[in-house]
Amino acid sequence: MTNQPRAFEWTQTDRRAIDLIRVLAMDAVQEAGSGHPGTAMSLALRAIPGLAVVRPADANETSVAWRTVLERAHPAALCPTRQTLPVLDRSAGNEQGLASADGAARGGYVLADAPDLGRDAAKGGAPGRRGEPDVLLIATGSEVQLALAAREILSREGIGARVVSMTCLEWFAEQDASYRDGVLPPYVRARVCVGAGISLGWHAIAGDAGEYVSLEHFGASAAYQTLYQRFGITAGRVAEAVRSSIAKARSNADRVVGEAGAGDGSGGEQAVSPAGGSGVPARDAASPQGKTVSED
C-alpha cells in the first residue's frame, strides 16, 4: 500500500511552534466546570520566564493572535474564553470607531479612542485638548466588551475614555517606547484596568492613580452574565472606578504642584509634568500602588 500525499506538510519550524503553544480555555467566571483556577491562572502563567500569555477579546483578535504565535515560534499560552462573545465590528467607518484587530500582534493597541466630545470644565469633563482621553480603560480578553460599554456611559457624562485592548503584556513590553507611550500616554494618569482575575501584575501599568475592576477571590460556575453582576464586574462598575481614578489623579497632581510650590516659594504656580510611563511586563512590576474595585 502506497502512502497517500498529505494535504499539508508541517515544516520543522511549524513543529517547533506547535510544541510551544498551549491553548487554555478557562475563565474565573464560566458556565461549565470550576471557576476557581481561572482567577490567578493568567498571573501564574506570566510568572513563567519566556512565556507569552495571550488573552484575545473576540474571534478577530484570536485569529491574529494565533497567526502571531506561529510567526514568532516562541512559547505562548493562548487563553481564549468559554463565553459567547460578540465579534466586534471593525469594518471601515464602523459606528464605534473600532480599530483593526491587527494591533493585537503588538500586544496592546488602541481599540477605541476617546470620542471628540468638545468638552470643557463646565460640562464636567476634563479641560484640555479636544478628542484626547481623560482616562485609559485597559482591558483584556472577555472584559474588553465591558470597557467599551463603560466608554459609552462615560461619554454621556462628558468624560473621554480610550479603550486599550491589552492582548499580551509580554508582546507589548517588547515594543519601542514611542509606541507604548502612544497607546498609554504618560500624561494620562487616570487609568482603570479591567479583568476577571486578580489585579496583581497590572500595577505598573495602572500607576499611582490606578483603579482595578477585578476578582480578588475564587471564581464560580454559572452563566457569566449572572456572575459578572454578582462579582461587580460590570460596565457600571468600570465607570465608577473611572470617576475614582480621575479624582485621585487630580488630587495627586494638586499635591505635587503644592509641594513644588512650597519648596521654591512660588506659591504652587510652578507647572509639574506627570511622571511615569506606559508600563512594564508583569514580572517586572513594582509593588502595588493602585486601588482595587472588586466585590464588596
C-alpha positions in Angstrom: 0.0 0.0 0.0 1.5 3.3 -1.1 1.4 6.3 1.2 -1.0 9.0 0.1 0.4 12.5 -0.2 -0.7 14.8 2.7 -2.7 17.9 2.0 -0.3 19.9 4.2 3.2 19.2 5.2 4.5 20.6 8.5 7.9 22.2 8.3 10.4 21.8 11.2 9.6 25.4 12.2 5.9 24.6 12.3 6.6 21.6 14.5 8.7 23.6 17.0 6.0 26.3 17.2 3.2 23.8 17.8 5.2 22.2 20.5 5.5 25.5 22.3 1.8 26.5 22.1 -0.7 25.8 24.8 -4.4 26.6 24.5 -6.0 27.1 27.9 -9.7 27.9 27.6 -10.5 28.7 31.3 -12.2 31.6 33.0 -12.8 32.7 36.5 -16.5 33.0 35.6 -17.9 30.3 33.4 -20.9 28.1 33.0 -19.1 24.7 32.8 -16.5 23.4 35.3 -14.8 25.1 38.2 -14.1 28.8 38.0 -11.5 28.6 40.8 -8.3 28.1 38.8 -9.0 30.9 36.3 -8.8 33.6 38.9 -5.0 33.6 39.1 -4.2 31.5 36.0 -3.0 34.4 33.9 -0.7 35.7 36.6 0.7 32.3 37.3 1.5 31.8 33.6 3.1 35.2 33.3 5.5 34.2 36.1 7.0 31.6 33.8 10.1 33.1 32.2 9.9 33.5 28.4 6.2 32.6 28.1 3.8 35.0 26.4 0.3 34.9 27.8 -2.3 35.9 25.2 -6.0 36.8 26.0 -7.9 37.8 22.8 -11.1 39.8 23.1 -13.0 38.3 20.2 -12.7 36.0 17.2 -10.8 38.6 15.1 -8.2 39.0 17.8 -8.0 35.2 18.3 -7.2 34.8 14.6 -4.4 37.5 14.7 -3.0 36.1 18.0 -2.8 32.5 16.6 -1.1 33.8 13.4 1.3 35.8 15.5 2.2 32.9 17.8 3.0 30.8 14.7 5.1 33.5 13.2 7.1 34.2 16.4 7.7 30.5 17.2 8.3 31.3 20.8 6.5 29.8 23.9 3.0 31.1 24.3 -0.2 30.3 26.2 -3.3 31.3 24.2 -6.2 31.8 26.7 -9.5 32.3 24.9 -12.7 32.5 26.8 -15.5 29.9 27.0 -18.0 32.7 26.9 -20.1 33.6 23.8 -18.6 36.9 23.0 -19.7 39.3 20.3 -17.5 39.7 17.2 -16.7 43.4 17.3 -17.5 45.3 14.1 -14.2 46.6 12.8 -15.3 47.4 9.3 -14.3 50.8 7.8 -16.4 53.6 9.2 -18.0 51.3 11.9 -20.2 53.1 14.4 -17.9 52.8 17.4 -14.8 53.7 15.5 -13.1 50.4 16.4 -9.6 49.7 15.1 -8.5 46.6 13.2 -7.6 43.6 15.2 -4.1 43.6 13.6 -2.9 45.6 16.6 -3.2 42.5 18.8 0.0 41.3 17.2 1.8 44.1 19.2 0.3 43.0 22.5 -1.7 46.1 23.2 -3.4 48.7 20.9 -6.0 51.5 20.9 -9.2 49.7 20.1 -11.4 52.7 20.6 -10.2 56.2 21.1 -11.8 58.9 23.2 -14.7 60.4 21.3 -14.4 64.1 20.4 -16.8 65.4 23.0 -16.0 69.1 22.5 -15.9 69.1 26.3 -14.8 71.7 28.8 -14.7 72.0 32.5 -18.2 73.5 32.7 -19.6 70.3 31.2 -18.0 68.1 33.8 -15.2 66.8 31.6 -11.5 67.4 31.9 -10.4 70.8 30.4 -7.9 70.3 27.7 -7.4 69.3 24.1 -10.4 68.0 22.2 -10.6 64.3 21.4 -7.8 63.4 23.8 -8.5 60.9 26.6 -9.4 61.8 30.2 -8.9 58.2 31.2 -7.5 55.0 29.9 -9.5 51.8 30.1 -7.1 48.9 29.8 -8.9 45.6 29.4 -8.0 42.1 28.3 -9.9 39.1 26.9 -13.6 38.8 27.5 -13.7 42.0 29.7 -12.9 44.3 26.7 -16.6 44.4 25.9 -17.3 45.9 29.4 -14.7 48.6 28.8 -16.4 49.5 25.5 -19.8 49.7 27.2 -18.3 51.9 30.0 -16.8 54.2 27.4 -20.4 54.9 26.1 -21.6 55.6 29.7 -18.7 58.0 30.3 -19.2 59.8 27.1 -22.6 60.8 28.2 -21.0 62.4 31.3 -18.5 64.3 29.2 -15.6 62.0 30.1 -13.5 60.9 27.2 -12.3 57.3 27.6 -9.8 55.5 25.5 -10.2 51.7 25.4 -6.9 49.7 25.1 -7.1 46.0 24.3 -4.1 44.5 26.1 -3.9 41.2 24.4 -0.4 40.3 25.7 1.6 42.2 28.2 4.8 40.5 27.1 4.5 41.4 23.5 3.5 45.0 24.4 6.6 45.3 26.5 8.8 44.4 23.5 7.5 47.4 21.5 9.6 50.6 21.4 8.9 53.4 23.9 7.3 55.7 21.4 4.7 53.0 20.5 3.9 52.2 24.1 3.6 55.8 25.1 1.3 56.4 22.1 -1.0 53.7 23.3 -0.8 54.7 27.0 0.2 58.4 27.1 2.2 59.0 30.3 0.3 62.3 30.9 -3.0 60.4 31.3 -2.7 59.4 34.9 -6.4 58.3 35.3 -6.4 54.6 34.4 -8.6 51.6 35.1 -7.5 48.0 34.4 -10.4 45.6 33.8 -10.1 41.8 34.0 -11.9 38.9 35.7 -8.8 37.9 37.7 -6.6 39.2 40.4 -5.1 42.7 39.9 -1.6 41.7 40.9 0.7 42.2 37.9 -1.2 45.3 36.5 0.1 47.9 39.0 3.0 49.2 36.9 0.6 50.0 34.0 -2.1 51.4 36.3 0.2 53.8 38.1 -0.3 55.8 41.2 -3.9 56.8 40.4 -4.9 53.4 39.0 -8.1 51.6 39.8 -8.9 47.9 39.1 -12.2 46.2 38.3 -11.0 42.7 39.2 -11.8 39.5 41.1 -9.7 39.1 44.2 -11.1 35.7 45.3 -12.0 32.4 43.8 -14.5 32.4 40.9 -17.6 30.4 40.4 -19.6 28.4 37.8 -22.9 29.9 36.5 -24.0 32.0 33.5 -21.2 34.6 33.1 -23.8 37.4 33.0 -25.0 36.3 36.4 -21.5 36.1 37.8 -20.5 39.4 36.4 -23.4 41.1 38.2 -22.7 39.1 41.5 -19.0 40.0 41.5 -19.4 43.6 40.3 -17.6 43.1 37.0 -19.9 45.4 35.0 -19.7 48.5 32.8 -21.3 50.5 35.6 -18.6 49.4 38.0 -15.9 50.3 35.4 -17.5 53.8 35.1 -17.5 54.1 38.9 -13.8 53.2 39.0 -13.1 55.8 36.4 -14.6 58.6 38.5 -12.5 57.5 41.4 -9.3 57.3 39.4 -9.9 60.8 37.9 -10.4 62.2 41.3 -7.3 60.5 42.6 -5.2 61.7 39.6 -6.3 65.3 40.2 -5.6 65.1 43.9 -2.1 63.7 43.3 -1.4 66.4 40.8 -2.5 69.1 43.2 -0.4 67.7 45.9 2.7 67.5 43.8 2.2 71.1 42.5 1.7 72.3 46.1 4.8 70.6 47.3 6.8 72.0 44.5 5.5 75.5 45.1 6.2 75.2 48.8 9.8 74.2 48.1 10.6 77.1 45.8 8.4 79.8 47.3 6.3 80.2 44.2 3.1 79.5 46.0 2.3 76.5 43.9 2.2 78.1 40.5 5.1 76.0 39.1 4.0 73.5 36.4 4.9 69.9 37.2 4.9 67.3 34.5 3.4 64.0 35.5 5.9 61.2 35.9 5.6 57.7 34.8 5.3 55.8 31.6 3.2 53.2 29.7 4.2 50.2 31.9 6.4 47.2 32.1 5.8 43.4 32.0 4.0 41.9 35.0 7.1 40.1 36.2 9.0 43.4 36.4 6.2 45.3 38.1 6.8 47.3 41.1 4.9 47.0 44.4 1.1 47.6 44.3 0.1 51.3 44.2 -3.4 51.4 42.9 -6.7 50.5 44.5 -8.8 47.5 43.6 -12.5 47.9 42.9 -13.9 44.4 43.3 -16.7 42.7 45.1 -17.8 44.4 48.3 
